Amino acid sequence: MNTKPTISIDGKEYPCQRTMGATFDFKDITGKDVSKMDPEDVTESLTFMWATIRSACKRAGKEFPYATPRDMAVAITEAEVVEFGRLMADQDSGDDKKKLKTKTPARPQPNR
């Protein structure tokens, strides 16, 4: 069973899956590419979290009531930030498994 990841914010579930749209939102707000994000900068991390969830909601056709990263930050707890990190790590792990599966094609067996 392949379920899409979700995260709970203020008692409501939202899709939590990285999309390319999140990279645009992050750059629009911070002026930085996601690849240049400082993991020690809490504001950037929360902005990335907001952009990721907002973009996933847009993709899923679900309303996301937080207009800015600050609006979302008021509603989340530290536990939800930790959960977001776990979900992102799980998605990274899944991406690595997909790469491994597709990276090495099966070798044709010689005719005997």
C-alpha positions as CSV (number, residue, x, y, z in Angstrom):
1,M,0.0,0.0,0.0
2,N,1.5,3.3,-1.1
3,T,0.1,6.1,1.0
4,K,1.1,9.7,0.5
5,P,2.7,11.3,3.5
6,T,0.7,13.8,5.6
7,I,1.5,16.1,8.5
8,S,-0.8,17.3,11.2
9,I,-0.9,21.1,11.9
10,D,-3.2,22.4,14.6
11,G,-5.2,19.1,14.4
12,K,-5.7,19.1,10.6
13,E,-3.9,16.8,8.2
14,Y,-2.1,18.2,5.1
15,P,-0.2,16.5,2.4
16,C,3.5,16.7,2.9
17,Q,5.4,15.7,-0.3
18,R,8.2,17.7,-2.0
19,T,7.2,19.2,-5.3
20,M,9.1,21.4,-7.6
21,G,6.7,24.2,-6.9
22,A,8.1,24.4,-3.4
23,T,11.5,25.4,-4.8
24,F,10.0,28.4,-6.5
25,D,8.1,29.5,-3.4
26,F,11.2,29.1,-1.3
27,K,13.3,31.2,-3.7
28,D,10.5,33.8,-4.1
29,I,10.5,34.4,-0.3
30,T,14.2,34.0,0.5
31,G,15.9,34.9,-2.7
32,K,18.0,31.7,-2.3
33,D,17.9,28.5,-4.1
34,V,16.9,25.5,-2.0
35,S,20.3,24.0,-2.6
36,K,21.9,26.9,-0.8
37,M,19.6,26.7,2.2
38,D,21.4,26.9,5.6
39,P,20.1,24.0,7.7
40,E,21.1,25.9,10.9
41,D,18.8,28.9,10.0
42,V,15.4,28.1,11.6
43,T,13.6,30.8,9.6
44,E,14.8,29.2,6.3
45,S,13.9,25.7,7.6
46,L,10.4,26.9,8.5
47,T,10.0,28.7,5.1
48,F,11.0,25.4,3.4
49,M,8.5,23.5,5.5
50,W,5.7,26.0,4.6
51,A,6.6,26.0,0.9
52,T,6.7,22.2,0.8
53,I,3.3,21.7,2.5
54,R,1.7,24.6,0.6
55,S,2.8,23.2,-2.7
56,A,1.7,19.7,-1.8
57,C,-1.7,21.0,-0.9
58,K,-2.0,22.9,-4.1
59,R,-1.1,19.7,-6.0
60,A,-3.7,17.8,-4.1
61,G,-6.4,20.4,-4.5
62,K,-6.5,21.0,-0.7
63,E,-6.8,24.4,0.9
64,F,-3.8,25.5,2.9
65,P,-4.9,28.3,5.3
66,Y,-1.5,29.8,6.1
67,A,-0.7,32.7,3.8
68,T,2.9,33.1,5.0
69,P,5.5,31.0,6.7
70,R,5.0,33.2,9.8
71,D,1.3,32.3,9.9
72,M,2.1,28.6,9.8
73,A,4.9,29.0,12.4
74,V,2.3,30.4,14.9
75,A,0.2,27.2,14.5
76,I,3.0,24.6,14.7
77,T,4.8,23.0,17.5
78,E,8.4,21.7,17.7
79,A,7.1,18.1,17.5
80,E,5.5,19.0,14.1
81,V,8.8,20.4,12.9
82,V,10.6,17.2,13.9
83,E,7.9,15.2,12.1
84,F,8.4,17.2,9.0
85,G,12.2,16.5,9.1
86,R,11.4,12.7,9.5
87,L,9.0,12.8,6.5
88,M,11.6,14.6,4.4
89,A,14.3,12.0,5.4
90,D,11.9,9.2,4.6
91,Q,11.3,10.7,1.1
92,D,15.0,11.0,0.6
93,S,15.4,7.4,1.6
94,G,12.7,6.4,-0.8
95,D,14.3,8.4,-3.6
96,D,17.6,6.5,-3.0
97,K,15.8,3.2,-3.2
98,K,14.2,4.2,-6.5
99,K,17.6,5.2,-7.9
100,L,19.1,1.9,-6.9
101,K,16.4,-0.1,-8.5
102,T,16.6,1.8,-11.8
103,K,20.4,2.4,-11.9
104,T,21.5,-1.1,-12.7
105,P,19.5,-2.8,-15.5
106,A,19.4,-6.5,-15.5
107,R,22.0,-8.1,-17.7
108,P,20.8,-10.3,-20.5
109,Q,21.6,-13.9,-20.0
110,P,23.8,-15.6,-22.6
111,N,22.1,-18.1,-24.8
112,R,23.1,-21.6,-24.0
